[in-house]
Amino acid sequence: MHRFFVDNCNGFSDNIIITGSDVNHIKNVLRIRQGERILVSDGNGIDYECTVTDMDDDTVTARIEDVLKNSAELSTKITLFQGMPKSDKLELIIQKAVELGVYEIIPVITKRSVVKIDEKKASKKLDRYNGIAEAAGKQSGRGIIPQVKDFMSFKQAIEYAKNLDMNIIPYEEAKGLEYSRQVIKDIKGKKNLGVFIGPEGGFAKEEVDMAIDMGAKCITLGNRILRTETAGLAVISIIMFEIDE
């Protein structure tokens, strides 16, 4: 079934009213008709199995048939602190990270980031990034829409990460695989986790030291050198497999 997100679904008793751009998507792109089933999520992990009962120019009305807890969310909320990469790599990272279960993504400007953010264009970029996250959330059956938050400096990201239960940072000089495997196992049971990924040139040594001083654990991802668009997805995949229930 096709999935849509509607805020405050529990504010409806028997029917859910869908508005906005999803109306055109339902009617003219997907060509869903009255009597067909759809899934509507409240964005907080609850799904509503519904039957479309009515359509007009601005709304789609769907009758609630069943209420289900979404099973696609991980027990640990993962925040991906992604060093800002070149070109459109971040769009791919956002899409795939959402599919893998990340909770939120924060683009980070690091010492070795080549990309410079134009403040006048930043808002439009974030809108596009969040549109990609929403589409990926729908496609992958997520119960929430993961958010792409505003650009941060590395120092701001460290301050943000201090509020999380645990943080990890893959680094080429990290300890061996056995230590890294144990760190990954220790994630299970944590409410939230930060994952720091550097840009194309990696993190500067002082940035790694700053993360370690904050309490982040350095891990290795193996004996191969991974691109920035691969590293985050690799570690999130490993975490997902370890903690998924």
C-alpha positions in Angstrom: 0.0 0.0 0.0 1.1 3.5 -0.7 2.1 5.5 2.4 1.3 9.1 3.3 2.1 11.3 6.4 -0.5 13.4 8.1 0.2 15.3 11.3 -2.1 14.6 14.3 -3.8 11.6 12.9 -5.1 10.8 16.4 -7.1 14.1 16.2 -9.4 12.3 13.8 -12.0 9.9 15.0 -13.2 7.8 12.1 -11.7 9.5 9.0 -8.4 11.1 8.1 -8.3 14.1 5.9 -5.3 14.4 3.5 -4.5 17.8 2.1 -1.6 19.6 0.3 0.6 18.2 -2.4 -0.3 14.6 -1.6 -3.8 15.2 -3.0 -2.5 15.6 -6.5 -0.1 12.7 -6.0 -2.9 10.4 -4.9 -5.4 11.5 -7.6 -3.3 12.2 -10.7 0.1 10.4 -10.2 -0.8 7.2 -8.4 -4.4 7.3 -9.7 -5.8 5.9 -6.5 -9.6 5.6 -6.5 -12.3 5.4 -4.0 -12.4 2.0 -2.2 -8.7 1.5 -2.5 -6.5 1.0 0.7 -3.7 3.3 1.7 -1.5 3.7 4.8 -1.4 7.0 6.7 1.3 7.6 9.3 1.2 10.2 12.0 4.9 10.7 11.9 5.3 9.3 15.4 5.4 5.6 14.7 1.7 4.9 14.4 0.2 3.7 11.1 -3.4 3.9 10.1 -4.7 1.5 7.5 -7.4 3.3 5.6 -9.9 3.1 2.7 -10.3 6.1 0.5 -13.9 7.2 0.6 -14.0 10.6 -1.0 -12.0 13.1 -3.1 -12.4 16.7 -4.1 -10.0 19.3 -5.5 -8.2 20.0 -2.2 -8.8 16.9 0.0 -8.8 13.2 0.1 -10.9 11.5 2.8 -9.9 8.1 4.1 -11.8 5.9 6.6 -9.7 4.4 9.3 -9.9 0.6 9.2 -7.1 -0.4 11.6 -4.4 1.2 13.8 -0.9 -0.4 13.8 2.4 0.3 15.5 5.0 0.9 12.8 7.8 -1.8 12.9 10.3 0.0 10.7 11.8 2.3 13.4 15.0 1.3 15.2 15.1 1.2 19.0 18.1 3.6 19.0 17.6 7.0 17.4 20.6 7.6 15.1 21.8 11.1 14.3 24.2 11.2 11.3 26.6 14.1 11.5 27.7 14.2 7.9 30.8 16.2 6.9 29.6 18.3 4.0 30.6 16.5 0.7 31.0 17.9 -2.8 28.4 18.1 -5.6 25.2 16.3 -4.9 26.6 13.4 -2.8 24.7 14.6 0.3 21.4 13.9 -1.5 22.3 10.3 -2.0 23.5 10.0 1.6 20.2 11.4 2.9 18.1 9.1 0.8 20.0 5.9 1.7 20.5 6.8 5.4 16.7 7.3 5.7 16.1 3.9 4.1 18.5 2.4 6.6 16.7 3.9 9.6 18.5 7.1 10.6 16.5 9.4 12.8 18.0 12.7 11.7 20.8 14.1 9.6 23.0 17.1 10.3 25.2 18.5 7.5 28.5 19.6 9.2 31.0 22.1 7.9 34.4 20.7 8.9 38.0 22.0 8.5 38.4 20.0 5.3 35.0 20.6 3.8 35.5 22.0 0.3 31.9 23.2 -0.1 31.1 26.7 1.1 27.5 27.3 2.1 25.8 30.3 0.6 23.5 31.6 3.4 21.0 32.9 0.8 20.7 29.4 -0.7 20.9 27.4 2.5 17.1 27.5 3.1 16.3 26.2 -0.3 18.9 23.4 0.0 17.4 22.3 3.3 13.9 22.2 1.8 15.2 20.0 -1.0 17.1 17.8 1.4 14.0 17.3 3.6 11.9 16.6 0.5 14.3 13.8 -0.3 14.1 12.5 3.3 10.3 12.5 3.2 10.2 10.6 -0.1 12.7 8.1 1.2 10.7 7.7 4.4 7.5 6.9 2.4 9.3 4.5 0.1 11.0 2.5 2.9 7.9 2.3 5.1 9.2 4.5 7.9 6.9 5.6 10.7 8.5 9.0 11.0 9.9 11.6 8.5 13.6 11.9 9.5 14.6 15.5 9.6 17.6 17.1 7.9 18.6 19.9 10.3 20.3 23.2 9.6 24.0 23.3 8.7 26.4 23.2 11.8 30.0 23.9 12.3 32.0 21.0 13.8 32.0 22.7 17.2 28.2 23.2 17.1 27.9 19.5 16.2 30.0 18.5 19.1 27.9 20.6 21.5 24.7 19.0 20.0 26.2 15.5 20.4 26.9 16.0 24.1 23.2 15.4 24.7 23.2 12.0 23.1 23.8 8.7 25.0 26.7 7.7 22.9 28.8 8.9 19.9 31.1 7.1 17.5 33.5 8.4 14.9 35.1 6.1 12.3 38.8 7.1 11.9 41.7 5.5 10.0 43.9 5.4 13.1 41.3 3.8 15.4 41.9 0.6 17.3 41.4 -2.8 15.8 38.3 -4.6 14.6 37.6 -6.5 17.9 37.4 -3.2 19.8 35.1 -1.7 17.1 32.9 -4.7 17.1 32.4 -4.4 20.9 31.6 -0.7 20.5 28.9 -1.6 18.0 27.5 -4.2 20.4 27.4 -1.7 23.2 25.0 0.5 21.2 22.1 -1.8 21.8 19.9 -0.4 24.6 21.0 3.2 24.0 18.2 5.7 23.4 20.2 7.8 20.9 23.5 7.7 19.1 25.6 10.1 17.1 27.6 9.0 14.1 30.3 11.4 12.8 31.4 11.0 9.2 34.1 13.2 7.6 34.0 14.9 4.2 36.2 13.7 1.2 39.4 14.7 3.0 38.4 13.1 6.3 38.5 14.8 9.7 41.4 16.9 10.8 43.3 15.4 13.8 42.1 18.2 16.1 38.5 17.5 15.2 38.9 13.8 16.1 40.6 14.9 19.3 37.7 17.2 20.1 35.2 14.4 19.5 37.2 12.0 21.8 37.4 14.6 24.5 33.6 14.9 24.3 33.4 11.1 24.8 33.0 9.8 21.3 34.5 6.3 20.6 36.8 5.9 17.6 36.1 2.8 15.5 37.5 1.3 12.4 35.4 0.2 9.4 38.0 -2.4 8.3 41.1 -2.5 6.1 39.7 -0.6 3.2 39.4 3.2 2.6 35.8 4.2 2.1 34.5 7.3 0.4 32.4 9.7 2.5 29.2 8.6 0.7 30.0 5.0 1.6 31.3 5.3 5.2 28.2 6.6 6.8 26.0 4.1 5.1 28.3 1.2 6.0 28.3 2.0 9.7 24.6 2.6 9.8 24.0 -0.7 8.1 26.2 -2.5 10.6 24.3 -0.7 13.5 20.9 -1.5 12.0 21.7 -5.2 11.7 23.0 -5.3 15.3 20.1 -3.5 17.1 17.1 -4.2 14.8 14.4 -6.2 16.6 
